[in-house]
Amino acid sequence: MAQQIKSFNNLKDFMESNIKDLSSISLQLKNFDFSPKQLDRLNTSLKKCCWLESLVLNLEQECISDDEISRIINDYSWLENIIPNFYDLSNSQRYFDMDFLIKNCGHDKLEIEPKRSKQIGILGNFLQDDTIDNLVNLKKLELNLSGNQINDQGAIAISRVISRLKMLTDLNLQLWNSYISDAEVSNIGISISCCLNLTALTVNIAKNQLGNEGAFKIGRALSACKQLIYLNINISQNQIEDDGAFAIGVGLNNCTLLTYLSIQLWENKLSDKGEKDISLGLRNYPQLKNLEFNIMQNQIGDAVALQI
């Protein structure tokens, strides 16, 4: 069967389309406020997808508009060329990356203030059990919940989805700026470790409330992903210290098949020791072809920085 790819930007179009034979669906529903009835309709429609192998579910809550981003770019056009993958980022991620660079380059703080993210009540059951059962053949999942306030119930919901999709080979989990603490990341880490067939993993859990305990959970999850070829992990702007960095490095030691590795650890609480622990582990990948390692805005000395 030839792969059919279909993207939907609103729930109504998705519900009214012939989706039964689609193998790849992208649901771009960011900033959408679901009622319980609409959530039921989303699940009802997904249950019709008998051949689905790839699903993008974007439920991000952005805190800044397209027009506001354009105004910032007009004033600071140089930022487009400095921020990696600028046009692949959401508006919220662009804003905070631009604000960080502007302040650290000696410019004034941005005058535009982002809106406060809101907690949405659907996260406890955004995909129902029988919907997940219908997705057992899913090989690729991109789940974007960035900008939502994810509590214990939401974290359990995320882990329930991921842990039951045993055929996954490619997982992209976007949880940027979601108020996640060590307790929430524990459940999510356990679910990732259940996906033994993963060859590609992207986890963006930057700008949250993770400390060493959360870093240990992430390291433990990575240690189970022994088939990974591609790994992109962003845990910047958290509260991770040296012991947490060491745990992540230990977990990475089991990922010996990697050809691509990106680790973003900027703006944490690492000292020279933590930087050394994790950077030494980066030499253990004989097949590695592409490496990105970002450790800006930590407590690292110049001598260690030069060694890295």
C-alpha positions in Angstrom: 0.0 0.0 0.0 1.4 3.4 -1.0 1.9 5.7 1.9 -0.8 8.4 2.1 0.1 11.5 4.1 -2.6 14.0 5.1 -2.4 17.1 7.3 -5.3 18.7 9.1 -5.3 22.1 10.8 -8.7 21.9 12.5 -10.8 19.2 14.0 -13.8 19.7 11.8 -11.9 18.9 8.6 -10.4 15.8 10.2 -13.8 14.5 11.3 -15.4 15.0 7.9 -12.6 13.5 5.8 -12.3 9.9 4.5 -9.4 8.8 6.7 -9.9 5.1 7.0 -7.1 4.1 4.6 -4.6 6.8 5.6 -1.2 5.5 6.8 0.2 8.9 7.9 -1.8 11.7 9.6 -0.6 15.1 11.0 -3.1 16.8 13.3 -2.0 20.4 13.8 -4.4 21.5 16.6 -2.2 23.9 18.5 -4.0 26.5 20.7 -7.2 24.5 20.4 -9.4 24.3 23.5 -11.0 20.9 23.6 -14.4 20.4 25.2 -15.1 16.8 26.4 -17.4 16.3 23.5 -14.7 17.4 21.0 -12.2 15.2 22.6 -14.6 12.2 22.2 -15.0 13.1 18.5 -11.2 13.2 18.0 -10.9 9.7 19.5 -13.9 8.4 17.5 -12.2 9.6 14.3 -8.8 8.1 15.1 -10.5 4.8 15.7 -11.4 4.7 12.0 -7.8 4.7 11.0 -7.2 1.0 10.3 -3.7 1.4 8.6 -2.1 4.2 10.6 1.7 3.9 10.9 2.6 7.5 11.5 0.8 10.1 13.7 1.6 13.7 14.5 -0.6 15.1 17.3 0.2 18.8 18.0 -1.7 20.1 21.0 0.8 22.9 21.8 -0.4 26.0 23.6 1.7 28.9 22.2 2.2 32.0 24.3 3.0 34.5 21.6 1.5 35.3 18.2 2.9 35.3 14.6 2.7 39.0 14.5 4.6 39.5 17.7 7.4 37.2 16.5 7.6 39.2 13.2 8.0 42.4 15.2 10.9 41.0 17.1 12.6 39.6 13.9 12.2 43.1 12.3 14.2 44.6 15.2 16.7 41.8 15.6 17.1 40.1 12.2 20.5 38.6 13.1 18.8 36.1 15.4 17.4 34.1 12.5 20.9 32.9 11.6 22.1 32.2 15.1 19.2 30.1 16.6 19.5 26.5 15.2 16.4 25.3 13.2 14.8 28.7 13.8 11.9 28.1 11.4 11.2 24.6 12.7 10.5 26.0 16.2 7.2 27.0 17.7 6.6 30.7 18.3 7.0 30.2 22.1 10.4 28.5 21.7 11.6 31.2 19.2 10.5 33.9 21.7 12.4 32.5 24.7 15.5 31.6 22.6 15.6 35.2 21.2 15.0 36.7 24.6 17.9 34.7 26.1 20.3 35.7 23.4 19.3 39.4 23.4 19.7 39.7 27.2 23.1 37.9 27.1 24.4 40.1 24.2 23.9 43.2 26.3 20.7 44.4 24.6 17.6 45.6 26.3 15.0 43.0 27.4 12.2 42.4 24.9 9.2 44.7 25.4 6.7 42.0 24.3 5.6 39.8 27.2 4.4 36.3 26.5 1.0 35.2 27.8 0.9 32.8 30.7 0.3 29.2 29.6 -2.9 27.7 30.7 -3.7 24.3 32.2 -6.0 22.2 30.0 -8.1 19.6 31.5 -8.0 17.1 28.7 -4.5 15.7 29.4 -5.8 13.0 31.7 -7.5 11.2 28.8 -6.5 12.8 25.6 -6.3 9.4 23.9 -8.8 6.8 25.2 -7.8 3.2 25.8 -9.7 1.8 22.8 -8.1 4.5 20.6 -4.6 3.4 21.7 -5.6 -0.2 21.1 -6.4 0.7 17.5 -2.9 2.3 17.1 -0.9 -0.8 17.9 0.7 -0.8 14.5 2.0 2.8 14.9 5.7 3.1 14.1 6.2 6.8 14.3 4.6 9.2 16.9 5.2 12.9 17.3 3.4 14.2 20.4 3.6 17.9 21.1 2.2 19.1 24.4 4.5 22.1 24.9 3.1 25.1 26.7 0.5 23.1 28.6 0.7 22.7 32.4 1.2 19.0 32.7 0.4 17.7 36.2 0.6 14.1 37.5 -2.6 13.1 35.7 -1.2 14.4 32.4 2.2 12.7 32.9 0.4 9.4 33.5 -1.7 9.9 30.4 1.5 10.5 28.3 3.2 7.4 29.7 0.1 5.3 29.2 0.0 6.1 25.5 3.8 5.6 24.8 4.2 2.4 26.8 1.4 0.6 24.9 2.7 1.4 21.5 5.2 -1.5 21.3 5.9 -1.2 17.5 7.3 2.4 17.8 10.6 2.9 16.0 10.5 6.7 16.0 9.3 8.8 18.9 9.3 12.6 19.1 8.1 14.0 22.4 7.8 17.8 22.8 7.2 18.9 26.4 8.9 22.3 26.4 7.8 24.7 29.0 5.1 22.4 30.5 5.7 22.8 34.2 7.1 19.2 34.5 8.9 18.3 37.7 11.0 15.2 38.7 7.8 13.3 39.7 6.1 13.8 36.3 9.2 12.9 34.3 9.5 9.6 36.2 6.4 8.1 34.6 7.4 9.4 31.2 10.9 7.9 31.4 9.5 4.5 32.4 7.2 4.5 29.3 10.1 5.4 27.0 12.1 2.5 28.4 9.3 0.2 27.3 9.8 1.1 23.6 12.6 -1.5 22.9 12.4 -1.1 19.1 13.2 2.7 19.0 15.8 3.7 16.5 15.1 7.4 16.6 14.2 9.4 19.7 13.6 13.2 20.1 12.8 14.5 23.6 12.4 18.2 24.2 11.8 18.8 27.9 13.6 22.1 28.2 12.4 25.0 30.4 10.8 22.8 33.1 11.5 22.1 36.7 13.8 19.1 36.5 16.6 18.4 39.0 19.0 15.5 39.6 16.2 13.0 40.3 14.6 13.8 36.9 18.0 13.5 35.2 18.4 10.0 36.8 15.0 9.0 35.3 16.1 10.2 31.9 19.4 8.4 32.1 17.6 5.2 33.1 15.2 5.5 30.2 18.1 6.1 27.7 20.0 3.0 29.0 17.1 0.8 27.8 17.1 2.3 24.3 20.0 0.2 22.9 18.9 0.3 19.3 19.0 4.0 18.9 20.7 5.4 15.8 19.3 9.0 16.2 19.0 10.8 19.5 18.1 14.4 20.0 17.5 15.4 23.7 17.0 19.0 25.0 17.0 19.4 28.8 18.1 23.0 28.9 16.9 25.6 31.3 16.3 23.2 34.2 18.0 22.7 37.6 20.3 19.7 36.8 23.6 19.5 38.7 26.7 17.3 38.3 25.2 14.1 39.6 22.3 14.4 37.2 24.7 14.9 34.3 26.6 11.9 35.4 23.4 9.8 35.3 22.6 10.9 31.8 26.1 10.1 30.7 25.8 6.6 32.2 22.5 6.0 30.3 24.0 7.2 27.1 26.8 4.6 27.4 24.3 1.9 26.3 23.5 3.8 23.0 26.5 2.5 21.1 24.8 2.4 17.7 24.3 6.2 17.5 25.2 8.0 14.3 23.5 11.3 15.3 23.5 12.8 18.8 22.4 16.2 19.9 22.5 17.1 23.6 21.3 20.5 24.8 22.2 21.2 28.4 22.5 24.9 28.5 21.4 27.0 31.5 21.5 24.3 34.1 23.7 24.1 37.2 26.7 22.0 36.0 30.2 22.6 37.1 33.5 21.5 35.6 33.0 18.0 37.0 29.6 17.5 35.5 30.7 18.8 32.1 33.7 16.4 32.1 31.5 13.4 33.1 29.1 13.8 30.3 31.6 14.9 27.6 33.9 12.0 28.2 31.1 9.6 27.5 30.6 11.2 24.0 33.8 9.4 22.9 32.1 5.9 23.1 30.2 6.0 19.8 32.3 4.4 17.0 29.6 5.0 14.4 28.8 8.6 15.3 28.9 11.0 12.4 27.0 14.1 13.7 27.4 15.5 17.2 25.8 18.7 18.7 26.7 19.4 22.4 25.5 22.7 23.9 26.6 23.6 27.5 26.3 27.4 27.5 25.3 29.2 30.7 26.5 26.7 33.2 29.2 27.0 35.9 32.0 25.8 33.7 35.6 27.1 33.7 37.5 28.2 30.6 40.0 25.3 30.9 37.3 22.6 30.7 35.5 24.5 27.9 38.6 24.4 25.8 39.1 20.6 26.4 35.5 19.9 25.3 
